[in-house]
Amino acid sequence: MGLVPEEAVKDLQASMDKVEGPLQTTFRNVHQGHVTETLVRFLKAREWNPSKAHKMLVDCLNWRVQNDIDNILSRPIIPPDLYRAVRDSQLIGLSGYSREGLPVFAIGAGLSTLDKASVHYYVQSHIQINEYRDRVILPDASKKHGRPITKCIKVLDMTGLRLSALNQIKMLTIISSIDDLNYPEKTETYYIVNTPYIFSACWKVVKPLLQERTKRKVQVLPGCGRDELLKIMDYSSLPHFCKKEGSGSSGHSERGSGNCYSLDHPFHQQLYSYINQQARLRESVEPIKQGSFHVDFPEPPGEGEAAAIAKTLESELHKCQNGNGISDLKINGD
């Protein structure tokens, strides 16, 4: 019989108390004053096994130190045109907050092309948003609500998902692996909306591969998901692609402050300003290096849930691409 959660937390806490030096410094950036909640996240990711959770957490801290993750928010993607190209092809934004105070991130999974820059820029951008969420957005939300808020909600828009997604699987798996290993249990619920037929076909083969705790977090909503999402957030916090029934997402047709993907949206303006401000502060101490911020990541992706899903998806998309098994998928796609 495994340890009960309280005992597991105490056991992991005792192990982490022995961590010193750079690992302790970067651990403070990870927990942001919410040590117990952080330990629980890593314990959940390792089925409440303190030994495995300790290894995972220490591996995460070593990864952060080796890749200078603590300073990634002072490394802007430059020139600005390159950053805009990344934003236009890696569709993500903060649309608002749930009524419980959790940040709501909108992700254009179907229309993200991830083809305007090298993989290193997309990885850098993804980690910067993770770090800004964990070091700025969540602490601000916690302060506002007077309690720890350490997770977010993600709404994934599948509009535009096509067989060409096969070309993006490797990069998406790299990003998913980084999150699985270093930012576990940061998402309360994944809401999936605007699902085309190809998603339904892929979901049937992917769902059995997910761990039970992951399955419980995923909700596939009908249509644009507006009615269901309004049960947990106000209309003003809905992602733009959920505000009108029957409307899909377009990362390119709707610019400006209404489209939370856009660089002109307040979230991205604040993020961009924050990174540039941190860069200026750091530049007064040492010169800022040009080019992408290279981060170590699994290449090719190794074992684990993300890798298994990627392999299965690749196989399923190849079937569709080659015209094999289409009739079977259509029969089962309801």
C-alpha positions as CSV (number, residue, x, y, z in Angstrom):
1,M,0.0,0.0,0.0
2,G,1.4,3.4,-1.0
3,L,1.7,6.4,1.3
4,V,-1.4,8.5,2.0
5,P,-1.1,12.0,0.5
6,E,-0.2,13.7,3.8
7,E,2.7,11.3,4.5
8,A,3.9,11.5,0.9
9,V,4.0,15.3,1.1
10,K,6.0,15.2,4.3
11,D,8.4,12.6,2.8
12,L,9.0,14.7,-0.3
13,Q,9.3,17.9,1.7
14,A,12.0,16.2,3.9
15,S,13.9,15.2,0.7
16,M,13.6,18.7,-0.8
17,D,14.9,20.4,2.4
18,K,18.3,18.8,1.6
19,V,18.5,20.6,-1.8
20,E,20.9,23.5,-1.8
21,G,22.6,26.1,-3.9
22,P,21.3,26.8,-7.5
23,L,18.7,24.1,-7.2
24,Q,17.2,25.8,-4.2
25,T,17.2,29.1,-5.9
26,T,15.4,27.9,-9.0
27,F,13.0,25.9,-6.8
28,R,11.8,29.2,-5.4
29,N,10.9,30.4,-8.9
30,V,9.0,27.1,-9.3
31,H,6.9,27.2,-6.1
32,Q,6.4,31.0,-5.8
33,G,5.8,30.6,-2.1
34,H,3.3,27.7,-2.5
35,V,5.6,24.8,-1.6
36,T,3.0,22.3,-0.6
37,E,1.0,22.8,-3.7
38,T,4.1,22.4,-5.8
39,L,5.0,19.2,-4.1
40,V,1.5,17.8,-4.6
41,R,1.7,18.5,-8.3
42,F,4.9,16.4,-8.7
43,L,3.5,13.7,-6.4
44,K,0.3,13.5,-8.5
45,A,2.4,13.2,-11.6
46,R,4.2,10.2,-10.1
47,E,1.2,8.5,-8.6
48,W,2.0,9.8,-5.0
49,N,5.4,7.9,-5.0
50,P,7.7,10.3,-3.0
51,S,10.9,8.7,-4.4
52,K,9.8,9.0,-8.0
53,A,8.4,12.5,-7.4
54,H,11.7,13.6,-5.8
55,K,13.6,12.4,-8.8
56,M,11.2,14.1,-11.2
57,L,11.5,17.4,-9.3
58,V,15.2,17.3,-8.9
59,D,15.5,16.5,-12.7
60,C,13.3,19.5,-13.4
61,L,15.4,21.8,-11.2
62,N,18.6,20.5,-12.9
63,W,17.0,21.2,-16.3
64,R,16.2,24.7,-15.2
65,V,19.7,25.4,-14.0
66,Q,21.4,23.9,-17.0
67,N,19.2,25.8,-19.4
68,D,19.1,29.1,-17.4
69,I,15.3,29.0,-17.4
70,D,15.3,31.5,-14.5
71,N,16.5,34.1,-17.0
72,I,14.4,33.1,-20.0
73,L,12.0,36.1,-19.3
74,S,14.9,38.5,-20.0
75,R,15.6,37.0,-23.5
76,P,13.2,38.6,-26.1
77,I,12.7,37.0,-29.4
78,I,14.1,39.5,-31.8
79,P,13.7,41.2,-34.2
80,P,10.1,42.2,-33.6
81,D,9.0,40.9,-37.0
82,L,10.3,37.4,-36.0
83,Y,8.4,37.5,-32.8
84,R,5.2,38.5,-34.6
85,A,5.7,35.6,-37.0
86,V,6.0,33.3,-34.1
87,R,2.8,34.7,-32.5
88,D,0.9,34.4,-35.8
89,S,1.9,30.7,-36.2
90,Q,1.8,29.5,-32.5
91,L,-1.7,30.5,-31.6
92,I,-2.1,31.0,-27.8
93,G,-3.4,33.8,-25.6
94,L,-5.0,34.6,-22.3
95,S,-8.7,35.3,-22.8
96,G,-9.7,36.0,-19.2
97,Y,-10.3,34.2,-15.9
98,S,-12.9,31.7,-14.6
99,R,-15.2,32.7,-11.8
100,E,-12.9,30.8,-9.4
101,G,-10.0,33.0,-10.6
102,L,-8.2,30.5,-12.8
103,P,-6.5,32.0,-15.9
104,V,-8.2,30.9,-19.2
105,F,-5.7,30.2,-22.0
106,A,-7.0,29.8,-25.5
107,I,-5.0,27.7,-27.9
108,G,-5.6,27.5,-31.7
109,A,-4.5,23.9,-32.0
110,G,-6.0,23.5,-35.5
111,L,-4.6,26.6,-37.1
112,S,-1.2,26.8,-35.5
113,T,1.2,26.1,-38.4
114,L,4.5,26.3,-36.4
115,D,6.4,26.9,-39.6
116,K,7.6,30.5,-39.5
117,A,10.7,30.0,-37.3
118,S,13.0,27.2,-36.0
119,V,11.9,24.8,-33.4
120,H,14.1,26.6,-30.8
121,Y,12.1,29.9,-31.1
122,Y,8.8,28.0,-30.6
123,V,10.2,26.2,-27.6
124,Q,11.5,29.5,-26.2
125,S,8.2,31.2,-26.7
126,H,6.3,28.3,-25.1
127,I,8.5,28.2,-22.0
128,Q,8.3,32.0,-21.7
129,I,4.5,31.9,-21.6
130,N,4.7,29.1,-19.0
131,E,7.1,31.1,-16.9
132,Y,5.1,34.3,-17.2
133,R,2.0,32.4,-16.2
134,D,3.8,30.8,-13.2
135,R,5.8,33.9,-12.0
136,V,3.4,36.7,-12.8
137,I,-0.2,35.7,-13.7
138,L,-0.8,33.0,-11.1
139,P,0.8,35.0,-8.2
140,D,-1.3,38.0,-9.2
141,A,-4.4,35.9,-9.2
142,S,-3.5,34.3,-5.9
143,K,-3.0,37.8,-4.3
144,K,-6.3,39.1,-5.8
145,H,-8.3,36.1,-4.5
146,G,-6.5,35.6,-1.2
147,R,-5.7,32.0,-1.8
148,P,-3.2,29.9,-3.8
149,I,-4.1,29.7,-7.5
150,T,-1.6,27.5,-9.1
151,K,-3.4,26.1,-12.2
152,C,-5.0,27.3,-15.3
153,I,-7.8,26.3,-17.7
154,K,-7.1,25.6,-21.4
155,V,-9.6,25.9,-24.3
156,L,-8.3,24.2,-27.4
157,D,-9.9,25.2,-30.7
158,M,-9.6,22.4,-33.3
159,T,-10.9,24.6,-36.2
160,G,-8.8,24.0,-39.3
161,L,-7.3,20.7,-38.1
162,R,-6.1,18.8,-41.2
163,L,-4.0,15.9,-42.3
164,S,-1.1,18.4,-42.6
165,A,-0.9,18.3,-38.8
166,L,1.3,15.3,-39.4
167,N,4.1,17.7,-40.1
168,Q,3.7,19.3,-36.6
169,I,3.6,16.2,-34.5
170,K,7.3,16.2,-33.7
171,M,7.4,19.8,-32.4
172,L,4.1,19.3,-30.5
173,T,5.5,16.2,-28.8
174,I,8.7,18.1,-27.8
175,I,6.6,20.9,-26.3
176,S,4.3,18.3,-24.5
177,S,7.3,16.5,-23.2
178,I,8.7,19.7,-21.7
179,D,5.4,20.3,-20.0
180,D,5.0,16.8,-18.8
181,L,8.5,16.7,-17.2
182,N,8.9,20.3,-15.9
183,Y,5.4,21.8,-15.5
184,P,3.2,18.9,-14.4
185,E,-0.4,19.3,-13.2
186,K,-0.6,23.0,-14.2
187,T,-3.9,22.6,-16.1
188,E,-7.1,22.1,-14.2
189,T,-9.2,21.2,-17.3
190,Y,-8.7,21.0,-21.0
191,Y,-11.8,22.0,-23.0
192,I,-11.8,21.0,-26.6
193,V,-14.1,22.8,-29.0
194,N,-14.9,23.2,-32.7
195,T,-13.9,19.6,-33.4
196,P,-13.8,18.4,-37.1
197,Y,-14.2,14.8,-38.2
198,I,-10.5,14.2,-38.2
199,F,-10.2,15.0,-34.5
200,S,-13.0,12.6,-33.7
201,A,-11.1,9.8,-35.5
202,C,-7.8,10.6,-33.8
203,W,-9.4,11.1,-30.3
204,K,-10.8,7.5,-30.4
205,V,-7.3,6.1,-30.7
206,V,-5.6,8.6,-28.4
207,K,-8.0,8.5,-25.5
208,P,-7.1,4.9,-24.4
209,L,-3.4,5.9,-24.2
210,L,-4.1,8.7,-21.6
211,Q,-3.6,8.1,-17.9
212,E,-6.9,8.2,-16.0
213,R,-5.9,11.5,-14.3
214,T,-5.4,13.0,-17.7
215,K,-8.7,11.6,-19.1
216,R,-10.6,13.2,-16.2
217,K,-9.3,16.6,-17.2
218,V,-10.3,16.5,-20.9
219,Q,-13.8,17.6,-21.9
220,V,-14.8,17.6,-25.6
221,L,-17.6,20.2,-25.9
222,P,-20.3,20.4,-28.6
223,G,-19.9,23.2,-31.1
224,C,-17.9,26.2,-30.0
225,G,-18.5,25.3,-26.3
226,R,-20.0,28.6,-25.4
227,D,-22.9,27.4,-23.3
228,E,-20.8,25.0,-21.3
229,L,-18.0,27.5,-20.8
230,L,-20.4,30.2,-19.6
231,K,-21.1,27.9,-16.6
232,I,-17.6,28.6,-15.3
233,M,-16.7,32.0,-16.7
234,D,-18.3,35.3,-17.8
235,Y,-18.9,36.1,-21.4
236,S,-16.0,38.6,-21.4
237,S,-13.6,35.8,-20.6
238,L,-14.6,33.5,-23.4
239,P,-12.0,33.0,-26.1
240,H,-13.0,34.9,-29.2
241,F,-13.7,31.6,-31.1
242,C,-16.3,30.6,-28.5
243,K,-18.4,33.8,-28.5
244,K,-20.6,33.0,-31.5
245,E,-22.1,29.6,-32.1
246,G,-21.0,28.2,-35.4
247,S,-18.0,30.5,-35.7
248,G,-14.6,28.9,-35.8
249,S,-11.2,30.4,-34.9
250,S,-9.2,32.4,-37.3
251,G,-5.8,33.3,-36.1
252,H,-5.4,35.7,-39.1
253,S,-8.8,37.1,-40.0
254,E,-9.5,38.8,-36.7
255,R,-6.7,41.0,-35.3
256,G,-6.7,43.5,-32.6
257,S,-7.6,43.4,-28.9
258,G,-10.5,41.0,-29.5
259,N,-8.3,38.2,-30.7
260,C,-6.3,36.9,-27.8
261,Y,-3.8,35.3,-30.1
262,S,-2.8,38.6,-31.6
263,L,0.4,40.5,-30.6
264,D,-1.9,43.5,-30.2
265,H,-4.0,41.8,-27.5
266,P,-3.4,43.2,-23.9
267,F,-1.9,39.9,-22.7
268,H,0.7,39.7,-25.4
269,Q,1.5,43.4,-25.1
270,Q,2.0,43.0,-21.3
271,L,4.1,39.9,-21.9
272,Y,6.2,41.5,-24.6
273,S,6.7,44.6,-22.4
274,Y,7.7,42.5,-19.4
275,I,10.3,40.5,-21.3
276,N,11.8,43.7,-22.8
277,Q,11.9,45.4,-19.5
278,Q,13.6,42.4,-17.9
279,A,16.1,42.4,-20.8
280,R,17.0,46.0,-20.3
281,L,17.6,45.4,-16.6
282,R,19.8,42.4,-17.3
283,E,21.6,44.2,-20.1
284,S,22.9,46.7,-17.6
285,V,24.8,43.8,-16.0
286,E,25.7,41.7,-19.1
287,P,25.2,41.9,-22.9
288,I,22.1,40.1,-24.2
289,K,23.1,37.4,-26.7
290,Q,21.4,37.5,-30.1
291,G,19.5,34.4,-31.5
292,S,17.2,31.9,-30.0
293,F,17.4,30.7,-26.5
294,H,18.4,27.1,-26.9
295,V,16.8,24.7,-24.4
296,D,17.6,21.0,-24.1
297,F,14.6,18.9,-25.0
298,P,13.9,15.2,-25.8
299,E,14.9,14.7,-29.5
300,P,13.7,12.4,-30.8
301,P,11.0,12.3,-28.1
302,G,11.6,9.5,-25.7
303,E,9.2,7.3,-23.8
304,G,6.1,8.4,-21.9
305,E,2.6,9.5,-22.5
306,A,3.4,12.3,-25.0
307,A,5.6,10.0,-27.1
308,A,3.1,7.2,-27.2
309,I,0.3,9.6,-28.2
310,A,2.5,11.1,-31.0
311,K,3.4,7.7,-32.4
312,T,-0.3,6.7,-32.4
313,L,-1.4,9.9,-34.0
314,E,1.2,9.7,-36.6
315,S,0.1,6.2,-37.5
316,E,-3.6,7.3,-37.6
317,L,-2.9,10.4,-39.7
318,H,-0.8,8.3,-42.2
319,K,-3.8,6.0,-42.5
320,C,-6.0,8.9,-43.4
321,Q,-3.4,10.4,-45.7
322,N,-3.0,7.1,-47.6
323,G,-6.7,6.5,-47.8
324,N,-6.6,3.4,-45.7
325,G,-9.2,2.7,-43.1
326,I,-11.2,5.8,-44.0
327,S,-14.5,3.9,-44.1
328,D,-13.9,2.3,-40.7
329,L,-13.0,5.7,-39.2
330,K,-16.2,7.3,-40.6
331,I,-18.4,4.5,-39.2
332,N,-16.8,5.0,-35.7
333,G,-16.5,8.7,-35.9
334,D,-19.8,9.7,-34.3
